């Protein structure tokens, strides 16, 4: 099921009654979620991603704009008529019902031609439980299960009606790190197996990048960039996207372009062919540093952290935007500071330049 946003905007009244301006949660969304893809809505808390999800399922009505499922305008359609499955952050399972009863519950509310017999409902419950691998847990109650198992029950309940669209609102935030990793792999497996268009809301960029076919990066209700995860990581359109994606975070320096050279302070760190002179932010991915005794960028050495296959070199620089520089280098490379200074060369394809005022990307000729 393809989902189309057409100039979609959602505004809420300001909670502070003294302020008349409305709060814009979603601002002029114009994009398409392709059929059968897993799309991650990604951004910090308050960016509007959960509101966007609520607009898709009908729990919120847009202030302006339209939503289409394929060619069908569903903007004014009630949630129960949209054919969506929704998994909440807190799972929202009925504690007094068994797993079987929780999964069956949406089927019991079907009316008219859609009404099912008990045998048909049981068959669908079994199929949904089998898909998420909880067949042996059908007679348990939610409080007798782990968080990961409860999550599977919530997904099974959303899938049992075979929805056209599956919506997941931060479904992994209540799980520990190891269980989060396992469950997100299972969600991807289920999505691929069913082929259901899935929208996954999260503030965790690693989570979104690992399982999404497409990510949509949001800030303050505005779509910042949309694309395949690796493409967005490699080619961020602005400084916010560059800083939001990647762990450790991208390293940002105050710099300048002068005479087709990129300067950090007085040091020319790389070429900038075709770029006019201006003040810039020089953003370097952690893996973009090369320890080089003759390198053009000199930094004050602080520490090294050995992480097995990699070493994290911690350093500082007077023009660095933040606390400490983190450079990730292979563990076999030697890091020997000279008089407290470590020098780096930079990998040009891991360096992104942004205008100091607009924070928009500056592209240079390779």
Secondary structure as the mmCIF struct_conf table of DSSP 4:
data_model
#
loop_
_struct_conf.conf_type_id
_struct_conf.id
_struct_conf.beg_label_comp_id
_struct_conf.beg_label_asym_id
_struct_conf.beg_label_seq_id
_struct_conf.end_label_comp_id
_struct_conf.end_label_asym_id
_struct_conf.end_label_seq_id
STRN STRN1 UNK A 3 UNK A 12
BEND BEND1 UNK A 15 UNK A 16
TURN_TY1_P TURN_TY1_P1 UNK A 17 UNK A 18
BEND BEND2 UNK A 21 UNK A 21
HELX_LH_PP_P HELX_LH_PP_P1 UNK A 22 UNK A 22
STRN STRN2 UNK A 23 UNK A 33
TURN_TY1_P TURN_TY1_P2 UNK A 35 UNK A 36
STRN STRN3 UNK A 38 UNK A 42
BEND BEND3 UNK A 44 UNK A 44
TURN_TY1_P TURN_TY1_P3 UNK A 45 UNK A 46
BEND BEND4 UNK A 47 UNK A 48
HELX_RH_AL_P HELX_RH_AL_P1 UNK A 49 UNK A 57
TURN_TY1_P TURN_TY1_P4 UNK A 58 UNK A 58
BEND BEND5 UNK A 59 UNK A 60
BEND BEND6 UNK A 63 UNK A 63
STRN STRN4 UNK A 64 UNK A 69
TURN_TY1_P TURN_TY1_P5 UNK A 70 UNK A 71
STRN STRN5 UNK A 72 UNK A 73
TURN_TY1_P TURN_TY1_P6 UNK A 75 UNK A 76
BEND BEND7 UNK A 77 UNK A 77
HELX_RH_3T_P HELX_RH_3T_P1 UNK A 79 UNK A 81
TURN_TY1_P TURN_TY1_P7 UNK A 82 UNK A 83
STRN STRN6 UNK A 84 UNK A 87
TURN_TY1_P TURN_TY1_P8 UNK A 89 UNK A 90
TURN_TY1_P TURN_TY1_P9 UNK A 95 UNK A 96
BEND BEND8 UNK A 97 UNK A 97
STRN STRN7 UNK A 98 UNK A 98
HELX_RH_AL_P HELX_RH_AL_P2 UNK A 99 UNK A 108
TURN_TY1_P TURN_TY1_P10 UNK A 109 UNK A 109
HELX_RH_3T_P HELX_RH_3T_P2 UNK A 112 UNK A 114
HELX_RH_AL_P HELX_RH_AL_P3 UNK A 118 UNK A 131
TURN_TY1_P TURN_TY1_P11 UNK A 132 UNK A 133
HELX_RH_3T_P HELX_RH_3T_P3 UNK A 135 UNK A 137
TURN_TY1_P TURN_TY1_P12 UNK A 138 UNK A 139
BEND BEND9 UNK A 140 UNK A 140
STRN STRN8 UNK A 141 UNK A 141
HELX_RH_3T_P HELX_RH_3T_P4 UNK A 142 UNK A 144
BEND BEND10 UNK A 145 UNK A 145
HELX_RH_AL_P HELX_RH_AL_P4 UNK A 147 UNK A 159
TURN_TY1_P TURN_TY1_P13 UNK A 160 UNK A 161
BEND BEND11 UNK A 164 UNK A 164
STRN STRN9 UNK A 165 UNK A 169
BEND BEND12 UNK A 170 UNK A 170
TURN_TY1_P TURN_TY1_P14 UNK A 171 UNK A 174
BEND BEND13 UNK A 175 UNK A 175
HELX_RH_AL_P HELX_RH_AL_P5 UNK A 177 UNK A 194
STRN STRN10 UNK A 197 UNK A 202
BEND BEND14 UNK A 203 UNK A 203
HELX_RH_AL_P HELX_RH_AL_P6 UNK A 205 UNK A 211
BEND BEND15 UNK A 213 UNK A 213
STRN STRN11 UNK A 214 UNK A 219
TURN_TY1_P TURN_TY1_P15 UNK A 220 UNK A 221
STRN STRN12 UNK A 222 UNK A 227
HELX_RH_AL_P HELX_RH_AL_P7 UNK A 229 UNK A 234
BEND BEND16 UNK A 235 UNK A 235
BEND BEND17 UNK A 237 UNK A 237
STRN STRN13 UNK A 238 UNK A 238
HELX_RH_AL_P HELX_RH_AL_P8 UNK A 239 UNK A 244
BEND BEND18 UNK A 245 UNK A 248
HELX_LH_PP_P HELX_LH_PP_P2 UNK A 249 UNK A 250
STRN STRN14 UNK A 251 UNK A 258
TURN_TY1_P TURN_TY1_P16 UNK A 259 UNK A 260
STRN STRN15 UNK A 261 UNK A 264
TURN_TY1_P TURN_TY1_P17 UNK A 265 UNK A 266
STRN STRN16 UNK A 267 UNK A 271
STRN STRN17 UNK A 273 UNK A 273
TURN_TY1_P TURN_TY1_P18 UNK A 274 UNK A 274
HELX_LH_PP_P HELX_LH_PP_P3 UNK A 275 UNK A 276
BEND BEND19 UNK A 277 UNK A 277
STRN STRN18 UNK A 278 UNK A 284
HELX_RH_3T_P HELX_RH_3T_P5 UNK A 286 UNK A 288
STRN STRN19 UNK A 289 UNK A 291
TURN_TY1_P TURN_TY1_P19 UNK A 293 UNK A 294
BEND BEND20 UNK A 296 UNK A 296
STRN STRN20 UNK A 297 UNK A 306
BEND BEND21 UNK A 308 UNK A 309
STRN STRN21 UNK A 310 UNK A 316
TURN_TY1_P TURN_TY1_P20 UNK A 318 UNK A 319
STRN STRN22 UNK A 320 UNK A 320
BEND BEND22 UNK A 321 UNK A 323
STRN STRN23 UNK A 325 UNK A 330
TURN_TY1_P TURN_TY1_P21 UNK A 331 UNK A 332
BEND BEND23 UNK A 333 UNK A 333
STRN STRN24 UNK A 338 UNK A 338
TURN_TY1_P TURN_TY1_P22 UNK A 339 UNK A 340
STRN STRN25 UNK A 341 UNK A 346
HELX_RH_3T_P HELX_RH_3T_P6 UNK A 348 UNK A 350
STRN STRN26 UNK A 351 UNK A 355
TURN_TY1_P TURN_TY1_P23 UNK A 356 UNK A 358
STRN STRN27 UNK A 360 UNK A 360
STRN STRN28 UNK A 361 UNK A 362
STRN STRN29 UNK A 365 UNK A 365
#
